Amino acid sequence: MFWKILGVIVLVWLAFAVLGAVIKGLFWVAVAGAIVFGIYWLFKAITADSDRDLTKL
């Protein structure tokens, strides 16, 4: 019984270690993606205003 509990604890610890490394590695990729998406969204918002012609209302 002791070895089963110890095995589960070791497996959970390894899972957290691997998950932490993956999150740490992908954090800056996610930040860069959010910045690129924000710039794209801002560009689309600015160009959409110039496409509207208010004189045709």
N, CA, C and O atoms as a GROMACS GRO file, in nm:
protein
  228
    1MET      N    1   0.083  -0.120   0.000
    1MET     CA    2   0.000   0.000   0.000
    1MET      C    3   0.087   0.125   0.000
    1MET      O    4   0.056   0.224  -0.067
    2PHE      N    5   0.196   0.120   0.076
    2PHE     CA    6   0.287   0.236   0.082
    2PHE      C    7   0.345   0.266  -0.055
    2PHE      O    8   0.357   0.383  -0.092
    3TRP      N    9   0.382   0.161  -0.130
    3TRP     CA   10   0.444   0.182  -0.261
    3TRP      C   11   0.345   0.237  -0.363
    3TRP      O   12   0.383   0.314  -0.452
    4LYS      N   13   0.219   0.198  -0.351
    4LYS     CA   14   0.116   0.252  -0.441
    4LYS      C   15   0.098   0.401  -0.417
    4LYS      O   16   0.091   0.479  -0.513
    5ILE      N   17   0.091   0.442  -0.292
    5ILE     CA   18   0.074   0.583  -0.259
    5ILE      C   19   0.197   0.662  -0.304
    5ILE      O   20   0.186   0.771  -0.360
    6LEU      N   21   0.315   0.606  -0.278
    6LEU     CA   22   0.438   0.672  -0.321
    6LEU      C   23   0.445   0.682  -0.473
    6LEU      O   24   0.488   0.784  -0.526
    7GLY      N   25   0.402   0.578  -0.542
    7GLY     CA   26   0.400   0.580  -0.688
    7GLY      C   27   0.306   0.686  -0.743
    7GLY      O   28   0.340   0.755  -0.839
    8VAL      N   29   0.188   0.700  -0.682
    8VAL     CA   30   0.092   0.803  -0.725
    8VAL      C   31   0.149   0.942  -0.700
    8VAL      O   32   0.135   1.031  -0.784
    9ILE      N   33   0.213   0.960  -0.585
    9ILE     CA   34   0.272   1.090  -0.554
    9ILE      C   35   0.382   1.124  -0.654
    9ILE      O   36   0.391   1.238  -0.700
   10VAL      N   37   0.465   1.027  -0.688
   10VAL     CA   38   0.574   1.050  -0.785
   10VAL      C   39   0.515   1.081  -0.922
   10VAL      O   40   0.565   1.171  -0.991
   11LEU      N   41   0.412   1.010  -0.963
   11LEU     CA   42   0.350   1.035  -1.094
   11LEU      C   43   0.287   1.174  -1.101
   11LEU      O   44   0.300   1.244  -1.201
   12VAL      N   45   0.219   1.214  -0.994
   12VAL     CA   46   0.159   1.348  -0.990
   12VAL      C   47   0.268   1.454  -0.994
   12VAL      O   48   0.254   1.555  -1.062
   13TRP      N   49   0.375   1.432  -0.920
   13TRP     CA   50   0.487   1.527  -0.918
   13TRP      C   51   0.549   1.539  -1.056
   13TRP      O   52   0.578   1.650  -1.101
   14LEU      N   53   0.571   1.428  -1.124
   14LEU     CA   54   0.627   1.431  -1.260
   14LEU      C   55   0.532   1.500  -1.359
   14LEU      O   56   0.576   1.574  -1.447
   15ALA      N   57   0.402   1.476  -1.344
   15ALA     CA   58   0.305   1.540  -1.432
   15ALA      C   59   0.308   1.692  -1.414
   15ALA      O   60   0.305   1.766  -1.512
   16PHE      N   61   0.315   1.738  -1.289
   16PHE     CA   62   0.323   1.882  -1.264
   16PHE      C   63   0.454   1.940  -1.316
   16PHE      O   64   0.456   2.052  -1.366
   17ALA      N   65   0.562   1.864  -1.305
   17ALA     CA   66   0.692   1.913  -1.355
   17ALA      C   67   0.689   1.928  -1.506
   17ALA      O   68   0.736   2.029  -1.559
   18VAL      N   69   0.634   1.830  -1.576
   18VAL     CA   70   0.626   1.837  -1.722
   18VAL      C   71   0.530   1.947  -1.764
   18VAL      O   72   0.561   2.024  -1.856
   19LEU      N   73   0.416   1.956  -1.700
   19LEU     CA   74   0.318   2.060  -1.733
   19LEU      C   75   0.375   2.199  -1.708
   19LEU      O   76   0.353   2.290  -1.788
   20GLY      N   77   0.446   2.215  -1.598
   20GLY     CA   78   0.509   2.345  -1.569
   20GLY      C   79   0.612   2.383  -1.673
   20GLY      O   80   0.619   2.500  -1.713
   21ALA      N   81   0.692   2.287  -1.719
   21ALA     CA   82   0.791   2.315  -1.822
   21ALA      C   83   0.726   2.353  -1.954
   21ALA      O   84   0.773   2.443  -2.023
   22VAL      N   85   0.618   2.285  -1.989
   22VAL     CA   86   0.547   2.317  -2.114
   22VAL      C   87   0.486   2.456  -2.106
   22VAL      O   88   0.497   2.533  -2.201
   23ILE      N   89   0.421   2.488  -1.995
   23ILE     CA   90   0.360   2.621  -1.979
   23ILE      C   91   0.467   2.729  -1.980
   23ILE      O   92   0.448   2.834  -2.042
   24LYS      N   93   0.578   2.705  -1.913
   24LYS     CA   94   0.687   2.803  -1.911
   24LYS      C   95   0.744   2.824  -2.051
   24LYS      O   96   0.777   2.936  -2.089
   25GLY      N   97   0.756   2.716  -2.127
   25GLY     CA   98   0.810   2.727  -2.262
   25GLY      C   99   0.716   2.796  -2.359
   25GLY      O  100   0.760   2.868  -2.449
   26LEU      N  101   0.587   2.774  -2.343
   26LEU     CA  102   0.490   2.829  -2.437
   26LEU      C  103   0.435   2.964  -2.395
   26LEU      O  104   0.357   3.024  -2.469
   27PHE      N  105   0.473   3.013  -2.279
   27PHE     CA  106   0.419   3.140  -2.230
   27PHE      C  107   0.452   3.254  -2.324
   27PHE      O  108   0.364   3.333  -2.360
   28TRP      N  109   0.578   3.265  -2.365
   28TRP     CA  110   0.617   3.377  -2.452
   28TRP      C  111   0.560   3.362  -2.592
   28TRP      O  112   0.537   3.462  -2.660
   29VAL      N  113   0.536   3.240  -2.636
   29VAL     CA  114   0.469   3.219  -2.764
   29VAL      C  115   0.326   3.271  -2.756
   29VAL      O  116   0.278   3.335  -2.850
   30ALA      N  117   0.259   3.245  -2.645
   30ALA     CA  118   0.122   3.294  -2.627
   30ALA      C  119   0.119   3.446  -2.617
   30ALA      O  120   0.029   3.509  -2.671
   31VAL      N  121   0.217   3.505  -2.549
   31VAL     CA  122   0.224   3.652  -2.540
   31VAL      C  123   0.247   3.712  -2.677
   31VAL      O  124   0.182   3.811  -2.713
   32ALA      N  125   0.338   3.655  -2.754
   32ALA     CA  126   0.364   3.706  -2.889
   32ALA      C  127   0.240   3.692  -2.977
   32ALA      O  128   0.209   3.782  -3.055
   33GLY      N  129   0.170   3.582  -2.966
   33GLY     CA  130   0.046   3.563  -3.042
   33GLY      C  131  -0.061   3.664  -3.004
   33GLY      O  132  -0.133   3.714  -3.091
   34ALA      N  133  -0.072   3.694  -2.876
   34ALA     CA  134  -0.170   3.794  -2.832
   34ALA      C  135  -0.135   3.933  -2.884
   34ALA      O  136  -0.224   4.009  -2.922
   35ILE      N  137  -0.006   3.966  -2.888
   35ILE     CA  138   0.036   4.096  -2.940
   35ILE      C  139   0.007   4.106  -3.089
   35ILE      O  140  -0.046   4.207  -3.135
   36VAL      N  141   0.039   4.001  -3.164
   36VAL     CA  142   0.013   4.001  -3.308
   36VAL      C  143  -0.137   4.010  -3.334
   36VAL      O  144  -0.180   4.086  -3.421
   37PHE      N  145  -0.217   3.936  -3.259
   37PHE     CA  146  -0.362   3.941  -3.275
   37PHE      C  147  -0.415   4.080  -3.242
   37PHE      O  148  -0.503   4.130  -3.312
   38GLY      N  149  -0.363   4.143  -3.138
   38GLY     CA  150  -0.406   4.278  -3.102
   38GLY      C  151  -0.372   4.379  -3.210
   38GLY      O  152  -0.453   4.467  -3.240
   39ILE      N  153  -0.253   4.369  -3.268
   39ILE     CA  154  -0.214   4.460  -3.376
   39ILE      C  155  -0.304   4.439  -3.497
   39ILE      O  156  -0.347   4.536  -3.560
   40TYR      N  157  -0.332   4.314  -3.531
   40TYR     CA  158  -0.420   4.284  -3.644
   40TYR      C  159  -0.560   4.340  -3.620
   40TYR      O  160  -0.621   4.400  -3.709
   41TRP      N  161  -0.611   4.320  -3.497
   41TRP     CA  162  -0.745   4.368  -3.463
   41TRP      C  163  -0.751   4.521  -3.470
   41TRP      O  164  -0.849   4.577  -3.519
   42LEU      N  165  -0.646   4.588  -3.423
   42LEU     CA  166  -0.640   4.733  -3.429
   42LEU      C  167  -0.633   4.781  -3.574
   42LEU      O  168  -0.699   4.878  -3.610
   43PHE      N  169  -0.554   4.714  -3.657
   43PHE     CA  170  -0.544   4.750  -3.798
   43PHE      C  171  -0.678   4.734  -3.868
   43PHE      O  172  -0.718   4.821  -3.946
   44LYS      N  173  -0.750   4.623  -3.841
   44LYS     CA  174  -0.881   4.603  -3.902
   44LYS      C  175  -0.981   4.707  -3.854
   44LYS      O  176  -1.066   4.750  -3.932
   45ALA      N  177  -0.974   4.749  -3.729
   45ALA     CA  178  -1.066   4.850  -3.676
   45ALA      C  179  -1.040   4.984  -3.742
   45ALA      O  180  -1.134   5.058  -3.771
   46ILE      N  181  -0.914   5.018  -3.765
   46ILE     CA  182  -0.881   5.146  -3.827
   46ILE      C  183  -0.921   5.147  -3.974
   46ILE      O  184  -0.976   5.246  -4.022
   47THR      N  185  -0.894   5.038  -4.046
   47THR     CA  186  -0.928   5.035  -4.189
   47THR      C  187  -1.078   5.022  -4.211
   47THR      O  188  -1.127   5.066  -4.315
   48ALA      N  189  -1.152   4.965  -4.117
   48ALA     CA  190  -1.297   4.953  -4.132
   48ALA      C  191  -1.362   5.091  -4.123
   48ALA      O  192  -1.464   5.115  -4.188
   49ASP      N  193  -1.305   5.183  -4.045
   49ASP     CA  194  -1.361   5.317  -4.035
   49ASP      C  195  -1.346   5.392  -4.167
   49ASP      O  196  -1.432   5.471  -4.203
   50SER      N  197  -1.238   5.369  -4.238
   50SER     CA  198  -1.217   5.441  -4.363
   50SER      C  199  -1.301   5.382  -4.476
   50SER      O  200  -1.322   5.448  -4.578
   51ASP      N  201  -1.350   5.257  -4.459
   51ASP     CA  202  -1.432   5.194  -4.564
   51ASP      C  203  -1.576   5.244  -4.560
   51ASP      O  204  -1.645   5.236  -4.661
   52ARG      N  205  -1.622   5.294  -4.448
   52ARG     CA  206  -1.760   5.339  -4.436
   52ARG      C  207  -1.776   5.477  -4.502
   52ARG      O  208  -1.695   5.567  -4.481
   53ASP      N  209  -1.881   5.490  -4.579
   53ASP     CA  210  -1.910   5.620  -4.641
   53ASP      C  211  -2.040   5.671  -4.580
   53ASP      O  212  -2.148   5.619  -4.610
   54LEU      N  213  -2.031   5.771  -4.497
   54LEU     CA  214  -2.146   5.822  -4.426
   54LEU      C  215  -2.235   5.912  -4.512
   54LEU      O  216  -2.345   5.947  -4.470
   55THR      N  217  -2.191   5.951  -4.632
   55THR     CA  218  -2.272   6.036  -4.717
   55THR      C  219  -2.382   5.960  -4.787
   55THR      O  220  -2.473   6.023  -4.842
   56LYS      N  221  -2.378   5.827  -4.788
   56LYS     CA  222  -2.479   5.748  -4.857
   56LYS      C  223  -2.594   5.709  -4.764
   56LYS      O  224  -2.677   5.626  -4.801
   57LEU      N  225  -2.601   5.766  -4.647
   57LEU     CA  226  -2.710   5.734  -4.554
   57LEU      C  227  -2.832   5.798  -4.602
   57LEU      O  228  -2.937   5.785  -4.540
   0.00000   0.00000   0.00000
